[in-house]
Amino acid sequence: MFLNIPLLIIGFIILIKGADVFVDGASSTAQNFRVSKMLIGLTIIAFGTSAPELAVSISALASGSTDMVLGNVIGSCILNILLILGIAAVIKPIKIKANTVKKELPMCMLISTLLAVLFLDSTLADGGQDQFSRADAIVVLLFFSVFLYYLITLAKHHKENREKDEKPKYKLGKSVLYVALGLAGIVLGSEMVVQNSTSIATAIGWSERLISLTIIAFGTSLPELVTTIVAARRGEQDLVVGNIIGSNIFNICVVLGIPVAIFGTITPASFQMLDIVMLVASSVVLFVFALTRHKISRAEGAIMLVAFVAYYAAIVMLPA
């Protein structure tokens, strides 16, 4: 356990530096290809920073840890919105484009609600066990294919209506290299953080549900957290919003969908209604805040952080 603490600190350092390089590379890549930073946030950054969640889910399901798979996804999605966007908004109010309010945010809210509907068999199907089946996984993967189609049309539309060109910070080759190196640092750093944090949590006697909703979810969301903070400080607001929306959609549809489609139905033993309610509520809160004035203010960011603290206080004090 004593060795885990310095390794945990080293993991944080690698993760922070990797995110810094990654944001630089992603922003410059968008400028080189002359595509919107929102699109880059929804794709390269969102999918790249969700790589740790996918790796953890496949590994956990292969070893039979079903609670960890669902906890990883649900916990990460809640963290992304309430903690990460909350912190970003407190650093600097986040402006939300009208197109994002009309399209990407409702899509994120729909997919979060879809997961709740597919999972709550005992409540919605008059009995039985709550589970996420291979058929459910195929459904969310089909929704993801619709999202990918939307991204393709978004890219085509942007080419036809280009925003004012910005001079790239780096040439294309260097930009792509920075994305690759930054992502490698993010994945390595987050893996070190997750492994060593889990060892520490296990040593002090935490349950698998509690570890998955807290340590694992926080650890695998560190790429999004650090990337978002770096982007927020630099005023890259489209990258901030696109990263979170894309990451949540990717988490639900791919991080949960692919492992379950491969390994079959999961039936978590210890998840509570509170976890599912918070998943949907967090996406609804984000949509409502964005809808009012097309921005998330510092006060609204603070409200999201208070909700995050209240939820995590509840799951720590009332573990399943």
TIGUMI-595116 format. One record per residue (C-alpha): residue number from 1; x, y, z. Coordinates in nm, 3 decimals. Last residue first. Layout:
! residues N
@resi: NUM | u: X | v: Y | w: Z
...
! end
This chain:
! residues 320
@resi: 320 | u: -2.510 | v: -0.143 | w: -0.115
@resi: 319 | u: -2.316 | v: 0.149 | w: 0.034
@resi: 318 | u: -2.514 | v: 0.411 | w: 0.228
@resi: 317 | u: -2.257 | v: 0.654 | w: 0.370
@resi: 316 | u: -2.029 | v: 0.647 | w: 0.064
@resi: 315 | u: -2.322 | v: 0.643 | w: -0.180
@resi: 314 | u: -2.492 | v: 0.936 | w: -0.008
@resi: 313 | u: -2.177 | v: 1.151 | w: 0.022
@resi: 312 | u: -2.121 | v: 1.086 | w: -0.348
@resi: 311 | u: -2.465 | v: 1.216 | w: -0.435
@resi: 310 | u: -2.439 | v: 1.524 | w: -0.210
@resi: 309 | u: -2.090 | v: 1.613 | w: -0.342
@resi: 308 | u: -2.208 | v: 1.589 | w: -0.704
@resi: 307 | u: -2.520 | v: 1.795 | w: -0.634
@resi: 306 | u: -2.302 | v: 2.064 | w: -0.470
@resi: 305 | u: -2.071 | v: 2.060 | w: -0.775
@resi: 304 | u: -2.367 | v: 2.101 | w: -1.011
@resi: 303 | u: -2.495 | v: 2.395 | w: -0.806
@resi: 302 | u: -2.147 | v: 2.556 | w: -0.823
@resi: 301 | u: -2.149 | v: 2.524 | w: -1.203
@resi: 300 | u: -2.490 | v: 2.690 | w: -1.204
@resi: 299 | u: -2.348 | v: 2.980 | w: -1.001
@resi: 298 | u: -2.045 | v: 3.005 | w: -1.233
@resi: 297 | u: -2.279 | v: 3.025 | w: -1.531
@resi: 296 | u: -2.357 | v: 2.752 | w: -1.782
@resi: 295 | u: -2.452 | v: 2.909 | w: -2.114
@resi: 294 | u: -2.725 | v: 2.918 | w: -2.375
@resi: 293 | u: -2.939 | v: 3.139 | w: -2.151
@resi: 292 | u: -3.206 | v: 2.895 | w: -2.030
@resi: 291 | u: -3.138 | v: 2.594 | w: -2.252
@resi: 290 | u: -2.786 | v: 2.524 | w: -2.124
@resi: 289 | u: -2.902 | v: 2.505 | w: -1.761
@resi: 288 | u: -3.198 | v: 2.285 | w: -1.860
@resi: 287 | u: -2.980 | v: 2.051 | w: -2.070
@resi: 286 | u: -2.717 | v: 2.012 | w: -1.798
@resi: 285 | u: -2.986 | v: 1.944 | w: -1.538
@resi: 284 | u: -3.143 | v: 1.679 | w: -1.762
@resi: 283 | u: -2.808 | v: 1.506 | w: -1.815
@resi: 282 | u: -2.745 | v: 1.503 | w: -1.438
@resi: 281 | u: -3.098 | v: 1.378 | w: -1.364
@resi: 280 | u: -3.061 | v: 1.077 | w: -1.596
@resi: 279 | u: -2.744 | v: 0.946 | w: -1.432
@resi: 278 | u: -2.861 | v: 1.056 | w: -1.087
@resi: 277 | u: -3.178 | v: 0.846 | w: -1.120
@resi: 276 | u: -2.975 | v: 0.541 | w: -1.228
@resi: 275 | u: -2.745 | v: 0.561 | w: -0.923
@resi: 274 | u: -3.031 | v: 0.635 | w: -0.683
@resi: 273 | u: -3.220 | v: 0.326 | w: -0.802
@resi: 272 | u: -2.950 | v: 0.114 | w: -0.640
@resi: 271 | u: -2.684 | v: -0.116 | w: -0.778
@resi: 270 | u: -2.571 | v: -0.414 | w: -0.574
@resi: 269 | u: -2.605 | v: -0.736 | w: -0.769
@resi: 268 | u: -2.528 | v: -0.634 | w: -1.125
@resi: 267 | u: -2.682 | v: -0.869 | w: -1.382
@resi: 266 | u: -2.474 | v: -0.860 | w: -1.701
@resi: 265 | u: -2.588 | v: -1.024 | w: -2.025
@resi: 264 | u: -2.333 | v: -1.145 | w: -2.281
@resi: 263 | u: -1.954 | v: -1.142 | w: -2.325
@resi: 262 | u: -1.921 | v: -0.975 | w: -2.667
@resi: 261 | u: -2.236 | v: -0.760 | w: -2.684
@resi: 260 | u: -2.184 | v: -0.680 | w: -2.314
@resi: 259 | u: -1.824 | v: -0.565 | w: -2.378
@resi: 258 | u: -1.930 | v: -0.357 | w: -2.683
@resi: 257 | u: -2.236 | v: -0.183 | w: -2.534
@resi: 256 | u: -2.098 | v: -0.061 | w: -2.201
@resi: 255 | u: -1.790 | v: 0.128 | w: -2.324
@resi: 254 | u: -1.956 | v: 0.172 | w: -2.666
@resi: 253 | u: -2.308 | v: 0.311 | w: -2.620
@resi: 252 | u: -2.301 | v: 0.438 | w: -2.262
@resi: 251 | u: -1.941 | v: 0.557 | w: -2.249
@resi: 250 | u: -1.937 | v: 0.692 | w: -2.606
@resi: 249 | u: -2.249 | v: 0.902 | w: -2.541
@resi: 248 | u: -2.099 | v: 1.031 | w: -2.218
@resi: 247 | u: -1.761 | v: 1.103 | w: -2.379
@resi: 246 | u: -1.916 | v: 1.286 | w: -2.676
@resi: 245 | u: -2.117 | v: 1.516 | w: -2.452
@resi: 244 | u: -1.822 | v: 1.582 | w: -2.219
@resi: 243 | u: -1.558 | v: 1.639 | w: -2.488
@resi: 242 | u: -1.789 | v: 1.849 | w: -2.706
@resi: 241 | u: -1.861 | v: 2.086 | w: -2.417
@resi: 240 | u: -1.496 | v: 2.147 | w: -2.324
@resi: 239 | u: -1.366 | v: 2.145 | w: -2.683
@resi: 238 | u: -1.627 | v: 2.403 | w: -2.778
@resi: 237 | u: -1.518 | v: 2.612 | w: -2.480
@resi: 236 | u: -1.150 | v: 2.640 | w: -2.575
@resi: 235 | u: -1.099 | v: 2.943 | w: -2.346
@resi: 234 | u: -0.747 | v: 2.837 | w: -2.247
@resi: 233 | u: -0.844 | v: 2.776 | w: -1.883
@resi: 232 | u: -1.145 | v: 2.577 | w: -2.003
@resi: 231 | u: -0.929 | v: 2.356 | w: -2.231
@resi: 230 | u: -0.687 | v: 2.272 | w: -1.948
@resi: 229 | u: -0.976 | v: 2.203 | w: -1.709
@resi: 228 | u: -1.154 | v: 1.990 | w: -1.971
@resi: 227 | u: -0.844 | v: 1.784 | w: -2.053
@resi: 226 | u: -0.778 | v: 1.726 | w: -1.681
@resi: 225 | u: -1.132 | v: 1.613 | w: -1.609
@resi: 224 | u: -1.185 | v: 1.417 | w: -1.932
@resi: 223 | u: -0.856 | v: 1.229 | w: -1.882
@resi: 222 | u: -0.939 | v: 1.186 | w: -1.511
@resi: 221 | u: -1.266 | v: 1.015 | w: -1.593
@resi: 220 | u: -1.110 | v: 0.666 | w: -1.574
@resi: 219 | u: -0.981 | v: 0.745 | w: -1.226
@resi: 218 | u: -1.301 | v: 0.906 | w: -1.103
@resi: 217 | u: -1.517 | v: 0.618 | w: -1.222
@resi: 216 | u: -1.269 | v: 0.360 | w: -1.087
@resi: 215 | u: -1.227 | v: 0.530 | w: -0.747
@resi: 214 | u: -1.589 | v: 0.637 | w: -0.694
@resi: 213 | u: -1.865 | v: 0.438 | w: -0.860
@resi: 212 | u: -1.646 | v: 0.131 | w: -0.919
@resi: 211 | u: -1.494 | v: 0.131 | w: -0.567
@resi: 210 | u: -1.835 | v: 0.173 | w: -0.404
@resi: 209 | u: -1.987 | v: -0.106 | w: -0.612
@resi: 208 | u: -1.689 | v: -0.337 | w: -0.547
@resi: 207 | u: -1.709 | v: -0.277 | w: -0.169
@resi: 206 | u: -1.447 | v: -0.074 | w: 0.026
@resi: 205 | u: -1.226 | v: -0.247 | w: 0.286
@resi: 204 | u: -0.928 | v: -0.017 | w: 0.356
@resi: 203 | u: -0.690 | v: -0.231 | w: 0.150
@resi: 202 | u: -0.942 | v: -0.241 | w: -0.135
@resi: 201 | u: -0.941 | v: 0.140 | w: -0.152
@resi: 200 | u: -0.558 | v: 0.157 | w: -0.160
@resi: 199 | u: -0.535 | v: -0.109 | w: -0.430
@resi: 198 | u: -0.809 | v: 0.063 | w: -0.629
@resi: 197 | u: -0.622 | v: 0.395 | w: -0.610
@resi: 196 | u: -0.304 | v: 0.224 | w: -0.733
@resi: 195 | u: -0.470 | v: 0.060 | w: -1.031
@resi: 194 | u: -0.686 | v: 0.358 | w: -1.124
@resi: 193 | u: -0.406 | v: 0.619 | w: -1.099
@resi: 192 | u: -0.158 | v: 0.407 | w: -1.293
@resi: 191 | u: -0.416 | v: 0.340 | w: -1.564
@resi: 190 | u: -0.503 | v: 0.712 | w: -1.576
@resi: 189 | u: -0.138 | v: 0.804 | w: -1.631
@resi: 188 | u: -0.082 | v: 0.547 | w: -1.903
@resi: 187 | u: -0.405 | v: 0.638 | w: -2.088
@resi: 186 | u: -0.346 | v: 1.013 | w: -2.062
@resi: 185 | u: 0.022 | v: 0.988 | w: -2.154
@resi: 184 | u: -0.062 | v: 0.779 | w: -2.462
@resi: 183 | u: -0.336 | v: 1.030 | w: -2.552
@resi: 182 | u: -0.087 | v: 1.317 | w: -2.530
@resi: 181 | u: 0.167 | v: 1.134 | w: -2.745
@resi: 180 | u: -0.094 | v: 1.052 | w: -3.012
@resi: 179 | u: -0.252 | v: 1.400 | w: -3.014
@resi: 178 | u: 0.095 | v: 1.562 | w: -3.016
@resi: 177 | u: 0.198 | v: 1.345 | w: -3.312
@resi: 176 | u: -0.122 | v: 1.446 | w: -3.496
@resi: 175 | u: -0.038 | v: 1.815 | w: -3.443
@resi: 174 | u: 0.326 | v: 1.763 | w: -3.542
@resi: 173 | u: 0.224 | v: 1.607 | w: -3.873
@resi: 172 | u: -0.046 | v: 1.868 | w: -3.938
@resi: 171 | u: 0.177 | v: 2.172 | w: -3.883
@resi: 170 | u: 0.154 | v: 2.336 | w: -3.542
@resi: 169 | u: -0.034 | v: 2.635 | w: -3.394
@resi: 168 | u: -0.273 | v: 2.630 | w: -3.687
@resi: 167 | u: -0.373 | v: 2.972 | w: -3.828
@resi: 166 | u: -0.743 | v: 3.020 | w: -3.771
@resi: 165 | u: -0.994 | v: 3.018 | w: -4.056
@resi: 164 | u: -1.321 | v: 3.200 | w: -4.001
@resi: 163 | u: -1.593 | v: 2.938 | w: -3.980
@resi: 162 | u: -1.653 | v: 2.715 | w: -4.275
@resi: 161 | u: -2.003 | v: 2.669 | w: -4.407
@resi: 160 | u: -1.975 | v: 2.394 | w: -4.673
@resi: 159 | u: -1.696 | v: 2.216 | w: -4.490
@resi: 158 | u: -1.895 | v: 2.256 | w: -4.169
@resi: 157 | u: -2.196 | v: 2.082 | w: -4.321
@resi: 156 | u: -1.985 | v: 1.783 | w: -4.427
@resi: 155 | u: -1.842 | v: 1.748 | w: -4.076
@resi: 154 | u: -2.187 | v: 1.775 | w: -3.917
@resi: 153 | u: -2.323 | v: 1.516 | w: -4.163
@resi: 152 | u: -2.047 | v: 1.275 | w: -4.054
@resi: 151 | u: -2.112 | v: 1.351 | w: -3.686
@resi: 150 | u: -2.484 | v: 1.279 | w: -3.731
@resi: 149 | u: -2.402 | v: 0.944 | w: -3.892
@resi: 148 | u: -2.181 | v: 0.865 | w: -3.591
@resi: 147 | u: -2.472 | v: 0.947 | w: -3.358
@resi: 146 | u: -2.701 | v: 0.716 | w: -3.557
@resi: 145 | u: -2.436 | v: 0.441 | w: -3.525
@resi: 144 | u: -2.433 | v: 0.508 | w: -3.150
@resi: 143 | u: -2.807 | v: 0.446 | w: -3.135
@resi: 142 | u: -2.743 | v: 0.111 | w: -3.303
@resi: 141 | u: -2.479 | v: 0.037 | w: -3.038
@resi: 140 | u: -2.737 | v: 0.120 | w: -2.769
@resi: 139 | u: -2.983 | v: -0.133 | w: -2.916
@resi: 138 | u: -2.714 | v: -0.402 | w: -2.963
@resi: 137 | u: -2.623 | v: -0.371 | w: -2.594
@resi: 136 | u: -2.988 | v: -0.412 | w: -2.494
@resi: 135 | u: -3.002 | v: -0.734 | w: -2.700
@resi: 134 | u: -2.685 | v: -0.856 | w: -2.522
@resi: 133 | u: -2.866 | v: -0.796 | w: -2.194
@resi: 132 | u: -2.839 | v: -0.530 | w: -1.924
@resi: 131 | u: -3.000 | v: -0.651 | w: -1.605
@resi: 130 | u: -3.240 | v: -0.555 | w: -1.328
@resi: 129 | u: -3.396 | v: -0.877 | w: -1.209
@resi: 128 | u: -3.753 | v: -0.992 | w: -1.251
@resi: 127 | u: -4.070 | v: -0.807 | w: -1.169
@resi: 126 | u: -4.325 | v: -0.594 | w: -1.344
@resi: 125 | u: -4.125 | v: -0.509 | w: -1.661
@resi: 124 | u: -4.065 | v: -0.140 | w: -1.581
@resi: 123 | u: -3.943 | v: -0.166 | w: -1.221
@resi: 122 | u: -3.766 | v: -0.502 | w: -1.219
@resi: 121 | u: -3.638 | v: -0.448 | w: -1.574
@resi: 120 | u: -3.468 | v: -0.116 | w: -1.494
@resi: 119 | u: -3.165 | v: -0.153 | w: -1.725
@resi: 118 | u: -3.317 | v: -0.081 | w: -2.066
@resi: 117 | u: -3.514 | v: 0.220 | w: -1.940
@resi: 116 | u: -3.215 | v: 0.367 | w: -1.754
@resi: 115 | u: -2.986 | v: 0.317 | w: -2.055
@resi: 114 | u: -3.241 | v: 0.488 | w: -2.280
@resi: 113 | u: -3.260 | v: 0.784 | w: -2.042
@resi: 112 | u: -2.885 | v: 0.840 | w: -2.078
@resi: 111 | u: -2.919 | v: 0.801 | w: -2.457
@resi: 110 | u: -3.198 | v: 1.059 | w: -2.473
@resi: 109 | u: -3.011 | v: 1.311 | w: -2.253
@resi: 108 | u: -2.700 | v: 1.287 | w: -2.474
@resi: 107 | u: -2.911 | v: 1.327 | w: -2.788
@resi: 106 | u: -3.095 | v: 1.624 | w: -2.633
@resi: 105 | u: -2.751 | v: 1.782 | w: -2.562
@resi: 104 | u: -2.613 | v: 1.722 | w: -2.914
@resi: 103 | u: -2.908 | v: 1.857 | w: -3.115
@resi: 102 | u: -3.094 | v: 2.173 | w: -3.013
@resi: 101 | u: -2.868 | v: 2.288 | w: -2.728
@resi: 100 | u: -2.556 | v: 2.209 | w: -2.933
@resi: 99 | u: -2.695 | v: 2.398 | w: -3.235
@resi: 98 | u: -2.763 | v: 2.701 | w: -3.017
@resi: 97 | u: -2.400 | v: 2.714 | w: -2.902
@resi: 96 | u: -2.328 | v: 2.674 | w: -2.531
@resi: 95 | u: -2.114 | v: 2.938 | w: -2.358
@resi: 94 | u: -1.934 | v: 2.808 | w: -2.050
@resi: 93 | u: -1.874 | v: 3.043 | w: -1.758
@resi: 92 | u: -1.502 | v: 3.031 | w: -1.661
@resi: 91 | u: -1.329 | v: 2.849 | w: -1.375
@resi: 90 | u: -1.665 | v: 2.780 | w: -1.207
@resi: 89 | u: -1.802 | v: 2.652 | w: -1.538
@resi: 88 | u: -1.505 | v: 2.415 | w: -1.583
@resi: 87 | u: -1.546 | v: 2.282 | w: -1.228
@resi: 86 | u: -1.915 | v: 2.209 | w: -1.282
@resi: 85 | u: -1.844 | v: 2.062 | w: -1.626
@resi: 84 | u: -1.605 | v: 1.815 | w: -1.461
@resi: 83 | u: -1.797 | v: 1.745 | w: -1.140
@resi: 82 | u: -2.164 | v: 1.734 | w: -1.236
@resi: 81 | u: -2.137 | v: 1.642 | w: -1.604
@resi: 80 | u: -1.836 | v: 1.415 | w: -1.642
@resi: 79 | u: -1.874 | v: 1.273 | w: -1.291
@resi: 78 | u: -2.228 | v: 1.154 | w: -1.362
@resi: 77 | u: -2.116 | v: 0.990 | w: -1.688
@resi: 76 | u: -1.810 | v: 0.833 | w: -1.523
@resi: 75 | u: -2.013 | v: 0.688 | w: -1.234
@resi: 74 | u: -2.270 | v: 0.534 | w: -1.467
@resi: 73 | u: -2.009 | v: 0.380 | w: -1.698
@resi: 72 | u: -1.762 | v: 0.253 | w: -1.435
@resi: 71 | u: -2.042 | v: 0.142 | w: -1.206
@resi: 70 | u: -2.191 | v: -0.066 | w: -1.486
@resi: 69 | u: -1.865 | v: -0.246 | w: -1.557
@resi: 68 | u: -1.755 | v: -0.268 | w: -1.191
@resi: 67 | u: -2.078 | v: -0.435 | w: -1.087
@resi: 66 | u: -2.024 | v: -0.700 | w: -1.355
@resi: 65 | u: -1.682 | v: -0.812 | w: -1.227
@resi: 64 | u: -1.669 | v: -1.144 | w: -1.414
@resi: 63 | u: -1.301 | v: -1.135 | w: -1.516
@resi: 62 | u: -1.381 | v: -1.067 | w: -1.883
@resi: 61 | u: -1.636 | v: -0.811 | w: -1.764
@resi: 60 | u: -1.373 | v: -0.619 | w: -1.567
@resi: 59 | u: -1.111 | v: -0.625 | w: -1.846
@resi: 58 | u: -1.360 | v: -0.511 | w: -2.110
@resi: 57 | u: -1.494 | v: -0.239 | w: -1.880
@resi: 56 | u: -1.147 | v: -0.114 | w: -1.772
@resi: 55 | u: -1.024 | v: -0.085 | w: -2.132
@resi: 54 | u: -1.339 | v: 0.097 | w: -2.243
@resi: 53 | u: -1.323 | v: 0.340 | w: -1.950
@resi: 52 | u: -0.952 | v: 0.408 | w: -2.017
@resi: 51 | u: -1.023 | v: 0.486 | w: -2.386
@resi: 50 | u: -1.286 | v: 0.748 | w: -2.297
@resi: 49 | u: -1.031 | v: 1.032 | w: -2.331
@resi: 48 | u: -0.970 | v: 0.932 | w: -2.693
@resi: 47 | u: -1.337 | v: 0.900 | w: -2.782
@resi: 46 | u: -1.422 | v: 1.244 | w: -2.648
@resi: 45 | u: -1.103 | v: 1.415 | w: -2.770
@resi: 44 | u: -1.104 | v: 1.273 | w: -3.123
@resi: 43 | u: -1.482 | v: 1.278 | w: -3.173
@resi: 42 | u: -1.715 | v: 1.524 | w: -2.998
@resi: 41 | u: -1.431 | v: 1.760 | w: -2.910
@resi: 40 | u: -1.300 | v: 1.755 | w: -3.267
@resi: 39 | u: -1.653 | v: 1.831 | w: -3.390
@resi: 38 | u: -1.686 | v: 2.118 | w: -3.141
@resi: 37 | u: -1.345 | v: 2.244 | w: -3.254
@resi: 36 | u: -1.494 | v: 2.296 | w: -3.598
@resi: 35 | u: -1.317 | v: 2.160 | w: -3.905
@resi: 34 | u: -1.045 | v: 2.336 | w: -4.100
@resi: 33 | u: -0.829 | v: 2.022 | w: -4.121
@resi: 32 | u: -0.526 | v: 2.212 | w: -3.993
@resi: 31 | u: -0.733 | v: 2.414 | w: -3.743
@resi: 30 | u: -0.895 | v: 2.101 | w: -3.600
@resi: 29 | u: -0.552 | v: 1.936 | w: -3.574
@resi: 28 | u: -0.419 | v: 2.242 | w: -3.384
@resi: 27 | u: -0.696 | v: 2.209 | w: -3.126
@resi: 26 | u: -0.635 | v: 1.836 | w: -3.093
@resi: 25 | u: -0.258 | v: 1.873 | w: -3.058
@resi: 24 | u: -0.273 | v: 2.142 | w: -2.791
@resi: 23 | u: -0.545 | v: 1.956 | w: -2.603
@resi: 22 | u: -0.338 | v: 1.635 | w: -2.609
@resi: 21 | u: -0.015 | v: 1.803 | w: -2.493
@resi: 20 | u: -0.188 | v: 1.944 | w: -2.183
@resi: 19 | u: -0.376 | v: 1.618 | w: -2.126
@resi: 18 | u: -0.049 | v: 1.421 | w: -2.132
@resi: 17 | u: 0.111 | v: 1.661 | w: -1.881
@resi: 16 | u: -0.180 | v: 1.615 | w: -1.641
@resi: 15 | u: -0.190 | v: 1.236 | w: -1.680
@resi: 14 | u: 0.186 | v: 1.189 | w: -1.638
@resi: 13 | u: 0.178 | v: 1.395 | w: -1.315
@resi: 12 | u: -0.129 | v: 1.213 | w: -1.183
@resi: 11 | u: 0.032 | v: 0.874 | w: -1.248
@resi: 10 | u: 0.347 | v: 0.983 | w: -1.062
@resi: 9 | u: 0.132 | v: 1.074 | w: -0.760
@resi: 8 | u: -0.042 | v: 0.732 | w: -0.766
@resi: 7 | u: 0.295 | v: 0.558 | w: -0.794
@resi: 6 | u: 0.407 | v: 0.749 | w: -0.482
@resi: 5 | u: 0.094 | v: 0.625 | w: -0.293
@resi: 4 | u: 0.089 | v: 0.266 | w: -0.424
@resi: 3 | u: 0.432 | v: 0.188 | w: -0.271
@resi: 2 | u: 0.287 | v: 0.240 | w: 0.079
@resi: 1 | u: 0.000 | v: 0.000 | w: 0.000
! end
